[in-house]
Amino acid sequence: MASSTEETTGVFNMQNLSGGKPCPDCDGVGQLRFDSENINEKFEVEKQTVITECARCHGTGHVPVG
């Protein structure tokens, strides 16, 4: 069983610190956020933010140089 620290901090990958430049699509965050508005059955506007992994950098926040 993993300790509570591992569960909250995730896995640290040393390769993410070197090589590559920040991803221009997600600004180096590794996530893309889309604001969405839906109308429910009571005709009320519901706002939500959809968060997804960046397809260009695969969630690392960096792309290879060159």
Buried (B, 14 or more C-beta within 10 A) or exposed (E): EEEEEEEEEEEEEEEEEEEBEBBEBBEBBBEBEEEEEEEEEEEEEEEEEEEEEBEBBEBBBBBEEE
